[in-house]
Amino acid sequence: MQYARRHTFRAFWIIHLSYPIYFILMLLHGAGRMIQAPFTYYFVLGPIILFTIDQLISVSRSKIEIPVVSAQILPSGQ
């Protein structure tokens, strides 16, 4: 089970790290003007703004140091 979790998470992480490539390719695809004026920007602008806001919030929260008050080892059931 641990092997499957590790490799599944690795695939999940690689896919989520490839989002900039997806957005760049989508913008390039819509910039061709072969059939009509490009309107890909309407679909990309909202998610990019939300992602930028999310990243700014994440960066601002990562600088806060949270002290550990207490910790205890719990049984794992294995």
N, CA and C atoms as an extended XYZ file, in Angstrom:
234
Properties=species:S:1:pos:R:3:atomname:S:1:resname:S:1:resid:I:1 pbc="F F F"
N         0.814       -1.184        0.000 N   MET     1
C         0.000        0.000        0.000 CA  MET     1
C         0.866        1.260        0.000 C   MET     1
N         1.945        1.240        0.766 N   GLN     2
C         2.819        2.405        0.828 CA  GLN     2
C         3.438        2.687       -0.544 C   GLN     2
N         3.797        1.649       -1.281 N   TYR     3
C         4.374        1.801       -2.621 CA  TYR     3
C         3.387        2.508       -3.547 C   TYR     3
N         2.129        2.060       -3.513 N   ALA     4
C         1.103        2.667       -4.371 CA  ALA     4
C         0.852        4.118       -3.976 C   ALA     4
N         0.814        4.403       -2.689 N   ARG     5
C         0.594        5.784       -2.244 CA  ARG     5
C         1.722        6.684       -2.699 C   ARG     5
N         2.940        6.214       -2.556 N   ARG     6
C         4.095        7.033       -2.929 CA  ARG     6
C         4.077        7.360       -4.411 C   ARG     6
N         3.811        6.366       -5.246 N   HIS     7
C         3.834        6.585       -6.690 CA  HIS     7
C         2.594        7.337       -7.167 C   HIS     7
N         1.465        7.114       -6.540 N   THR     8
C         0.265        7.859       -6.904 CA  THR     8
C         0.451        9.327       -6.556 C   THR     8
N         1.019        9.599       -5.391 N   PHE     9
C         1.254       10.991       -5.011 CA  PHE     9
C         2.269       11.636       -5.943 C   PHE     9
N         3.281       10.886       -6.348 N   ARG    10
C         4.283       11.437       -7.273 CA  ARG    10
C         3.633       11.831       -8.588 C   ARG    10
N         2.742       11.000       -9.111 N   ALA    11
C         2.035       11.328      -10.352 CA  ALA    11
C         1.129       12.547      -10.146 C   ALA    11
N         0.433       12.588       -9.021 N   PHE    12
C        -0.410       13.738       -8.688 CA  PHE    12
C         0.426       15.010       -8.639 C   PHE    12
N         1.586       14.964       -8.001 N   TRP    13
C         2.430       16.139       -7.842 CA  TRP    13
C         2.990       16.605       -9.189 C   TRP    13
N         3.410       15.677      -10.023 N   ILE    14
C         3.955       16.035      -11.343 CA  ILE    14
C         2.878       16.692      -12.197 C   ILE    14
N         1.678       16.160      -12.168 N   ILE    15
C         0.578       16.736      -12.941 CA  ILE    15
C         0.267       18.146      -12.455 C   ILE    15
N         0.258       18.352      -11.161 N   HIS    16
C        -0.061       19.671      -10.630 CA  HIS    16
C         1.078       20.666      -10.797 C   HIS    16
N         2.291       20.192      -10.948 N   LEU    17
C         3.400       21.103      -11.207 CA  LEU    17
C         3.489       21.493      -12.677 C   LEU    17
N         2.773       20.795      -13.535 N   SER    18
C         2.836       21.081      -14.962 CA  SER    18
C         1.781       22.099      -15.414 C   SER    18
N         1.046       22.714      -14.478 N   TYR    19
C         0.005       23.666      -14.853 CA  TYR    19
C         0.536       24.852      -15.650 C   TYR    19
N         1.750       25.396      -15.395 N   PRO    20
C         2.198       26.527      -16.222 CA  PRO    20
C         2.337       26.147      -17.695 C   PRO    20
N         2.794       24.938      -17.956 N   ILE    21
C         2.926       24.475      -19.335 CA  ILE    21
C         1.547       24.405      -19.990 C   ILE    21
N         0.569       23.923      -19.241 N   TYR    22
C        -0.800       23.827      -19.761 CA  TYR    22
C        -1.338       25.206      -20.138 C   TYR    22
N        -1.168       26.183      -19.254 N   PHE    23
C        -1.677       27.523      -19.543 CA  PHE    23
C        -0.953       28.164      -20.722 C   PHE    23
N         0.348       27.989      -20.802 N   ILE    24
C         1.112       28.553      -21.923 CA  ILE    24
C         0.658       27.937      -23.237 C   ILE    24
N         0.522       26.618      -23.264 N   LEU    25
C         0.074       25.952      -24.488 CA  LEU    25
C        -1.350       26.355      -24.860 C   LEU    25
N        -2.208       26.552      -23.860 N   MET    26
C        -3.566       26.966      -24.155 CA  MET    26
C        -3.599       28.374      -24.744 C   MET    26
N        -2.768       29.270      -24.217 N   LEU    27
C        -2.697       30.622      -24.773 CA  LEU    27
C        -2.144       30.608      -26.196 C   LEU    27
N        -1.121       29.804      -26.429 N   LEU    28
C        -0.556       29.713      -27.778 CA  LEU    28
C        -1.554       29.109      -28.754 C   LEU    28
N        -2.305       28.129      -28.273 N   HIS    29
C        -3.299       27.489      -29.127 CA  HIS    29
C        -4.375       28.488      -29.549 C   HIS    29
N        -4.801       29.343      -28.641 N   GLY    30
C        -5.847       30.308      -28.950 CA  GLY    30
C        -5.349       31.518      -29.712 C   GLY    30
N        -4.032       31.706      -29.807 N   ALA    31
C        -3.486       32.894      -30.453 CA  ALA    31
C        -3.330       32.727      -31.961 C   ALA    31
N        -3.750       31.602      -32.513 N   GLY    32
C        -3.565       31.338      -33.931 CA  GLY    32
C        -4.453       32.157      -34.846 C   GLY    32
N        -5.632       32.526      -34.398 N   ARG    33
C        -6.614       33.291      -35.188 CA  ARG    33
C        -6.950       32.620      -36.524 C   ARG    33
N        -7.009       31.320      -36.525 N   MET    34
C        -7.300       30.622      -37.776 CA  MET    34
C        -8.781       30.743      -38.150 C   MET    34
N        -9.654       30.646      -37.184 N   ILE    35
C       -11.090       30.673      -37.475 CA  ILE    35
C       -11.735       31.955      -36.978 C   ILE    35
N       -11.359       32.382      -35.789 N   GLN    36
C       -11.959       33.576      -35.193 CA  GLN    36
C       -10.933       34.259      -34.296 C   GLN    36
N       -11.287       35.421      -33.821 N   ALA    37
C       -10.399       36.148      -32.908 CA  ALA    37
C       -10.236       35.329      -31.626 C   ALA    37
N        -9.046       35.324      -31.054 N   PRO    38
C        -8.835       34.503      -29.856 CA  PRO    38
C        -9.610       35.030      -28.656 C   PRO    38
N       -10.254       34.121      -27.943 N   PHE    39
C       -10.927       34.500      -26.705 CA  PHE    39
C       -10.527       33.554      -25.582 C   PHE    39
N        -9.395       32.878      -25.770 N   THR    40
C        -8.862       31.978      -24.745 CA  THR    40
C        -8.567       32.734      -23.464 C   THR    40
N        -8.219       34.002      -23.599 N   TYR    41
C        -7.859       34.804      -22.434 CA  TYR    41
C        -9.010       34.906      -21.437 C   TYR    41
N       -10.238       34.851      -21.921 N   TYR    42
C       -11.384       34.903      -21.019 CA  TYR    42
C       -11.412       33.684      -20.094 C   TYR    42
N       -10.983       32.542      -20.607 N   PHE    43
C       -11.004       31.318      -19.816 CA  PHE    43
C        -9.785       31.201      -18.907 C   PHE    43
N        -8.705       31.857      -19.262 N   VAL    44
C        -7.453       31.732      -18.530 CA  VAL    44
C        -7.311       32.809      -17.459 C   VAL    44
N        -7.862       33.961      -17.691 N   LEU    45
C        -7.648       35.092      -16.798 CA  LEU    45
C        -8.179       34.839      -15.383 C   LEU    45
N        -9.363       34.301      -15.243 N   GLY    46
C        -9.933       34.027      -13.917 CA  GLY    46
C        -9.099       33.062      -13.095 C   GLY    46
N        -8.782       31.875      -13.635 N   PRO    47
C        -7.945       30.946      -12.868 CA  PRO    47
C        -6.564       31.501      -12.542 C   PRO    47
N        -5.969       32.279      -13.433 N   ILE    48
C        -4.650       32.850      -13.149 CA  ILE    48
C        -4.743       33.857      -12.006 C   ILE    48
N        -5.781       34.670      -11.985 N   ILE    49
C        -5.957       35.628      -10.898 CA  ILE    49
C        -6.176       34.901       -9.572 C   ILE    49
N        -7.042       33.879       -9.574 N   LEU    50
C        -7.276       33.109       -8.350 CA  LEU    50
C        -6.009       32.406       -7.874 C   LEU    50
N        -5.250       31.839       -8.796 N   PHE    51
C        -4.019       31.159       -8.432 CA  PHE    51
C        -3.013       32.142       -7.849 C   PHE    51
N        -2.899       33.325       -8.437 N   THR    52
C        -1.963       34.336       -7.933 CA  THR    52
C        -2.351       34.772       -6.527 C   THR    52
N        -3.633       34.987       -6.291 N   ILE    53
C        -4.085       35.359       -4.947 CA  ILE    53
C        -3.784       34.236       -3.958 C   ILE    53
N        -4.039       32.995       -4.352 N   ASP    54
C        -3.759       31.847       -3.495 CA  ASP    54
C        -2.269       31.746       -3.163 C   ASP    54
N        -1.415       31.963       -4.154 N   GLN    55
C         0.027       31.900       -3.917 CA  GLN    55
C         0.489       33.019       -2.999 C   GLN    55
N        -0.067       34.217       -3.161 N   LEU    56
C         0.303       35.325       -2.283 CA  LEU    56
C        -0.114       35.049       -0.843 C   LEU    56
N        -1.284       34.478       -0.656 N   ILE    57
C        -1.731       34.118        0.691 CA  ILE    57
C        -0.834       33.022        1.265 C   ILE    57
N        -0.486       32.025        0.457 N   SER    58
C         0.384       30.945        0.927 CA  SER    58
C         1.759       31.464        1.327 C   SER    58
N         2.314       32.355        0.540 N   VAL    59
C         3.635       32.913        0.856 CA  VAL    59
C         3.566       33.724        2.142 C   VAL    59
N         2.495       34.502        2.314 N   SER    60
C         2.392       35.316        3.527 CA  SER    60
C         2.202       34.455        4.768 C   SER    60
N         1.531       33.320        4.636 N   ARG    61
C         1.308       32.435        5.788 CA  ARG    61
C         2.518       31.564        6.094 C   ARG    61
N         3.365       31.321        5.124 N   SER    62
C         4.509       30.445        5.355 CA  SER    62
C         5.569       31.108        6.229 C   SER    62
N         5.489       32.404        6.420 N   LYS    63
C         6.475       33.116        7.230 CA  LYS    63
C         6.085       33.183        8.699 C   LYS    63
N         4.906       32.703        9.037 N   ILE    64
C         4.447       32.722       10.424 CA  ILE    64
C         4.974       31.473       11.129 C   ILE    64
N         5.680       31.673       12.227 N   GLU    65
C         6.200       30.542       12.989 CA  GLU    65
C         5.190       30.163       14.056 C   GLU    65
N         4.824       28.892       14.085 N   ILE    66
C         3.836       28.400       15.035 CA  ILE    66
C         4.553       27.484       16.031 C   ILE    66
N         4.544       27.828       17.300 N   PRO    67
C         5.228       26.991       18.287 CA  PRO    67
C         4.435       25.716       18.581 C   PRO    67
N         5.144       24.639       18.855 N   VAL    68
C         4.520       23.371       19.231 CA  VAL    68
C         4.328       23.392       20.737 C   VAL    68
N         3.092       23.292       21.180 N   VAL    69
C         2.783       23.353       22.611 CA  VAL    69
C         2.973       21.988       23.253 C   VAL    69
N         2.448       20.954       22.598 N   SER    70
C         2.613       19.597       23.121 CA  SER    70
C         2.469       18.604       21.984 C   SER    70
N         3.010       17.416       22.205 N   ALA    71
C         2.923       16.350       21.218 CA  ALA    71
C         2.899       15.017       21.950 C   ALA    71
N         2.206       14.045       21.389 N   GLN    72
C         2.198       12.711       21.969 CA  GLN    72
C         2.091       11.692       20.850 C   GLN    72
N         2.703       10.562       21.075 N   ILE    73
C         2.695        9.476       20.087 CA  ILE    73
C         1.424        8.660       20.298 C   ILE    73
N         0.656        8.499       19.223 N   LEU    74
C        -0.580        7.738       19.275 CA  LEU    74
C        -0.360        6.358       18.680 C   LEU    74
N        -1.139        5.371       19.095 N   PRO    75
C        -0.990        4.026       18.524 CA  PRO    75
C        -1.395        4.036       17.049 C   PRO    75
N        -0.641        3.302       16.238 N   SER    76
C        -0.886        3.299       14.807 CA  SER    76
C        -1.840        2.200       14.364 C   SER    76
N        -2.055        1.197       15.176 N   GLY    77
C        -2.972        0.118       14.821 CA  GLY    77
C        -2.384       -0.887       13.857 C   GLY    77
N        -1.074       -0.930       13.728 N   GLN    78
C        -0.440       -1.892       12.808 CA  GLN    78
C         0.092       -3.071       13.555 C   GLN    78
